[in-house]
Amino acid sequence: MPETETGTTSEATATGRKRLVSGPGLLLVWLYGVMVVGAVSRSAYQISTEFGRAPLAYSLSALAALAYAFITYSLVRGGERARRAALFCCAAELAGVLAVGTWTLLRPESFPDTTVWSQFGMGYLFIPVILPITGMLWLRRR
């Protein structure tokens, strides 16, 4: 592999893992990181203060936070195993967003409060439905 001006390879880390965060992948990691912070802070607050009001909604927000954190970690870690794990988790995340989004539109009374994935992530500018699709496209290219 060719070396860059800094003396490191552009596609692999010192341990030989293929980098997943180069180019547009860096933006993907940043967006997932923002979603981790948003979902963790939202779910932690809601679970600690109002859990009895909407336990399903708040638990789903915590699940979303875990998915975002795992994908962020996998993208930063790099390597083929991490790429496959992140790809699987992006697919599971997309399935969750589509299922919860549809559920909240068809049966809104089931969710007295919103989740990160409610209405396909409308409260988060639809990033929750766009991000896993973008992530899967990026990870398939890598």
Phi, psi and chi 1 to 4 in degrees:
 res  aa     phi    psi   chi1   chi2   chi3   chi4
   1 MET       -  140.6  -75.1 -174.5 -159.6      -
   2 PRO   -71.8  150.7   22.9  -29.8      -      -
   3 GLU   -95.7  150.5  -68.7 -164.9   37.3      -
   4 THR   -93.0 -177.3   62.2      -      -      -
   5 GLU   -60.3  -27.8  -58.0   84.0   47.4      -
   6 THR   -83.7   -6.1   59.9      -      -      -
   7 GLY    89.5    6.2      -      -      -      -
   8 THR  -109.9  159.0   60.7      -      -      -
   9 THR   -79.9  150.9   60.3      -      -      -
  10 SER   -84.0  -21.8   61.1      -      -      -
  11 GLU  -107.9   -7.8  -70.5  -66.0  -43.1      -
  12 ALA  -138.1  150.1      -      -      -      -
  13 THR   -87.5 -179.8   63.7      -      -      -
  14 ALA   -62.5  -24.8      -      -      -      -
  15 THR   -88.9   -0.5   59.9      -      -      -
  16 GLY    91.0    3.5      -      -      -      -
  17 ARG   -79.7  139.9  -73.8 -168.2  -71.5 -107.4
  18 LYS   -72.3  130.1 -172.5  172.0 -177.6  178.5
  19 ARG   -70.8  139.6  -70.1 -173.0   50.7  145.6
  20 LEU  -111.2   -6.3  -61.8  173.5      -      -
  21 VAL  -108.7   23.4  -67.2      -      -      -
  22 SER   -86.4  151.2   60.1      -      -      -
  23 GLY    59.8 -130.9      -      -      -      -
  24 PRO   -61.8  -21.3  -21.1   30.0      -      -
  25 GLY   -62.1  -28.9      -      -      -      -
  26 LEU   -65.6  -40.7 -171.0   57.3      -      -
  27 LEU   -64.1  -39.4  176.8   60.6      -      -
  28 LEU   -60.8  -44.9 -166.0   61.7      -      -
  29 VAL   -63.1  -41.9  167.9      -      -      -
  30 TRP   -62.1  -46.7 -175.0   83.7      -      -
  31 LEU   -63.8  -42.0  -73.5  170.7      -      -
  32 TYR   -63.8  -38.0  -93.7  111.6      -      -
  33 GLY   -61.4  -42.2      -      -      -      -
  34 VAL   -62.9  -41.4  168.2      -      -      -
  35 MET   -66.4  -34.5  -68.2  -55.2  -67.5      -
  36 VAL   -59.1  -51.3  168.6      -      -      -
  37 VAL   -60.3  -45.5  171.9      -      -      -
  38 GLY   -63.8  -46.7      -      -      -      -
  39 ALA   -71.3  -39.9      -      -      -      -
  40 VAL   -65.0  -48.0  165.0      -      -      -
  41 SER   -65.4  -40.8   58.0      -      -      -
  42 ARG   -63.9  -51.1  177.8 -176.6 -168.6  141.6
  43 SER   -68.3  -37.4   64.4      -      -      -
  44 ALA   -62.8  -44.1      -      -      -      -
  45 TYR   -64.0  -48.8  173.6   77.6      -      -
  46 GLN   -65.5  -41.2  -70.5  174.1  -36.5      -
  47 ILE   -67.3  -39.2  -72.2  171.1      -      -
  48 SER   -77.7  -21.9   65.0      -      -      -
  49 THR  -113.8  -29.1   62.0      -      -      -
  50 GLU  -137.2   26.0  -54.9  169.9  -27.5      -
  51 PHE   -55.2  -39.9 -173.0   73.1      -      -
  52 GLY   -64.0  -22.4      -      -      -      -
  53 ARG   -73.0  -41.1 -172.2  173.9  133.6 -158.6
  54 ALA  -152.3   69.7      -      -      -      -
  55 PRO   -60.8  -37.5   15.3  -23.1      -      -
  56 LEU   -65.4  -47.5  176.6   61.7      -      -
  57 ALA   -60.6  -44.9      -      -      -      -
  58 TYR   -71.3  -34.8  -57.8  152.4      -      -
  59 SER   -66.7  -38.3  -62.4      -      -      -
  60 LEU   -65.8  -35.9  -73.0  170.9      -      -
  61 SER   -64.7  -38.6  -72.9      -      -      -
  62 ALA   -66.8  -39.1      -      -      -      -
  63 LEU   -62.8  -41.6 -179.9   64.9      -      -
  64 ALA   -60.6  -42.4      -      -      -      -
  65 ALA   -60.7  -41.8      -      -      -      -
  66 LEU   -64.2  -41.2  -71.0  174.3      -      -
  67 ALA   -63.0  -45.2      -      -      -      -
  68 TYR   -62.5  -41.9  -64.7  140.2      -      -
  69 ALA   -64.8  -42.9      -      -      -      -
  70 PHE   -65.0  -42.4 -180.0   78.1      -      -
  71 ILE   -65.2  -42.3  -66.7  168.0      -      -
  72 THR   -59.5  -47.8  -56.4      -      -      -
  73 TYR   -59.7  -44.6  168.8   76.8      -      -
  74 SER   -64.1  -40.5  -64.2      -      -      -
  75 LEU   -64.8  -41.3  -70.8  170.2      -      -
  76 VAL   -70.2  -39.2  170.3      -      -      -
  77 ARG   -63.2  -45.6 -174.6  171.1 -167.2  -77.8
  78 GLY    78.6  176.5      -      -      -      -
  79 GLY    96.7  162.8      -      -      -      -
  80 GLU   -67.7  -41.7 -177.9   57.1   22.8      -
  81 ARG   -62.5  -42.9  -88.0 -178.5   70.4 -172.5
  82 ALA   -65.6  -38.2      -      -      -      -
  83 ARG   -62.9  -46.0 -174.4 -166.3   70.0   78.2
  84 ARG   -65.0  -41.1  -76.1 -167.3  -44.2 -106.4
  85 ALA   -63.6  -42.9      -      -      -      -
  86 ALA   -65.9  -39.2      -      -      -      -
  87 LEU   -62.2  -45.5 -171.9   58.0      -      -
  88 PHE   -61.8  -44.0  174.2   80.1      -      -
  89 CYS   -68.6  -35.3 -157.7      -      -      -
  90 CYS   -63.1  -41.0  -78.6      -      -      -
  91 ALA   -65.0  -42.7      -      -      -      -
  92 ALA   -65.1  -39.8      -      -      -      -
  93 GLU   -61.8  -45.2  174.1 -164.0   -8.4      -
  94 LEU   -61.7  -42.6 -179.4   59.5      -      -
  95 ALA   -60.5  -41.9      -      -      -      -
  96 GLY   -63.6  -44.6      -      -      -      -
  97 VAL   -62.1  -43.9  171.4      -      -      -
  98 LEU   -67.2  -41.4  -65.5  175.3      -      -
  99 ALA   -66.8  -50.2      -      -      -      -
 100 VAL   -67.2  -40.5  171.9      -      -      -
 101 GLY   -59.8  -44.8      -      -      -      -
 102 THR   -66.3  -44.2  -57.6      -      -      -
 103 TRP   -59.1  -43.3 -168.4   -0.2      -      -
 104 THR   -70.4  -23.8   56.1      -      -      -
 105 LEU   -81.3  -38.8  -69.0  177.3      -      -
 106 LEU   -80.5  -36.3  -63.4  176.8      -      -
 107 ARG  -132.0   65.5  -54.2  -79.1  -58.4 -160.5
 108 PRO   -60.4  -25.5   16.2  -24.2      -      -
 109 GLU   -66.7  -17.6   67.9  -82.6    1.7      -
 110 SER   -72.8  -15.5  -62.0      -      -      -
 111 PHE  -126.6   89.1  -69.7   87.2      -      -
 112 PRO   -65.7  -15.5   13.4  -18.5      -      -
 113 ASP  -139.1  156.6 -152.6   -9.5      -      -
 114 THR   -81.0  159.9   59.4      -      -      -
 115 THR  -116.4  175.0   72.9      -      -      -
 116 VAL   -59.5  -35.1  175.3      -      -      -
 117 TRP   -95.2    0.0  -66.5  -17.4      -      -
 118 SER   -58.6  139.2  -68.9      -      -      -
 119 GLN    49.1   41.7  -60.5  165.5  -22.3      -
 120 PHE    62.1   27.9  -53.1  103.5      -      -
 121 GLY    83.7   25.3      -      -      -      -
 122 MET   -56.9  -37.9 -175.5  167.9   42.8      -
 123 GLY   -68.1  -14.1      -      -      -      -
 124 TYR  -116.9   31.6  -72.8   81.1      -      -
 125 LEU    59.6   30.8  -56.0  174.9      -      -
 126 PHE    64.0   12.9  -63.8  102.5      -      -
 127 ILE   -59.9  -38.5  -68.0  172.0      -      -
 128 PRO   -59.6  -26.0  -29.0   38.0      -      -
 129 VAL   -92.8  -28.5   76.1      -      -      -
 130 ILE   -78.9  -38.7  -64.0  167.1      -      -
 131 LEU   -60.7  -46.3 -157.4   53.8      -      -
 132 PRO   -67.4  -32.3   19.2  -28.3      -      -
 133 ILE   -65.6  -47.3  -65.8  168.0      -      -
 134 THR   -61.0  -42.7  -53.2      -      -      -
 135 GLY   -61.0  -44.1      -      -      -      -
 136 MET   -65.6  -40.2  -72.0 -172.5  -62.8      -
 137 LEU   -62.8  -43.5  -70.0  171.6      -      -
 138 TRP   -65.0  -45.3  173.3 -107.8      -      -
 139 LEU   -68.3  -32.5  -71.1  164.8      -      -
 140 ARG   -68.1  -35.1  -72.0 -173.9   57.3  114.2
 141 ARG   -66.9  -33.7  -80.7 -168.7   45.4 -142.7
 142 ARG   -80.0      -  -55.3  -57.3  -70.7  169.2
